[in-house]
Amino acid sequence: MDTTTDDDEPTPVQLVATCHVEDCPQCGVPITGPYYATPGTTPPLYQAACGGCGTPITDLVPAAE
């Protein structure tokens, strides 16, 4: 996944994040959105946290195009 443009500006990648914490109101609800790679990581590292419980989400997957 290329995450830069010709101007070296980061570009977002559409990913799907899903929380798997059973007591969380967002558990099992896939959330699609733009994610930016953590600067300086190779390969790109994407990070997310659940908006319902704050737990880090470790299974970000590419969104269907």
C-alpha positions in Angstrom: 0.0 0.0 0.0 1.5 3.3 -1.1 0.8 5.9 1.6 2.6 8.9 0.1 1.9 11.3 -2.8 4.5 12.9 -5.1 4.7 15.7 -2.5 5.6 13.2 0.3 2.3 14.0 2.0 0.7 11.0 3.7 -2.5 9.7 2.2 -5.1 7.9 4.1 -5.9 4.2 3.5 -9.5 3.0 3.9 -9.5 0.3 6.6 -12.1 -1.6 8.6 -11.7 -1.8 12.4 -13.8 -4.1 14.6 -13.8 -4.2 18.4 -14.0 -7.7 19.9 -14.5 -6.8 23.6 -17.7 -8.5 24.6 -19.1 -5.9 27.0 -18.4 -3.0 24.6 -21.5 -1.5 22.9 -19.4 -1.4 19.6 -18.4 -5.1 19.8 -18.7 -6.7 16.4 -19.6 -3.5 14.6 -17.2 -2.9 11.7 -16.2 0.7 11.3 -14.7 1.8 8.0 -12.7 4.9 7.8 -9.5 6.6 6.7 -6.3 5.7 8.5 -2.8 7.2 8.3 0.4 5.2 8.7 2.5 6.0 11.8 5.3 8.2 10.5 8.7 6.4 9.9 7.3 2.9 9.9 8.3 0.3 7.2 6.1 -1.5 6.4 3.4 1.0 7.3 1.9 0.7 10.7 -1.8 1.6 11.2 -3.3 2.0 14.7 -6.9 2.4 16.0 -8.7 2.3 19.3 -12.4 1.5 19.9 -14.5 4.6 20.4 -16.8 2.6 22.8 -14.3 1.2 25.2 -10.9 2.6 24.2 -9.3 -0.8 23.6 -6.6 -0.9 20.9 -7.9 -2.6 17.7 -5.3 -5.0 16.3 -7.1 -6.4 13.3 -7.4 -3.5 10.9 -8.2 -4.9 7.4 -8.4 -3.2 4.0 -11.9 -2.0 3.1 -13.6 -3.4 0.0 -13.4 -1.0 -2.9 
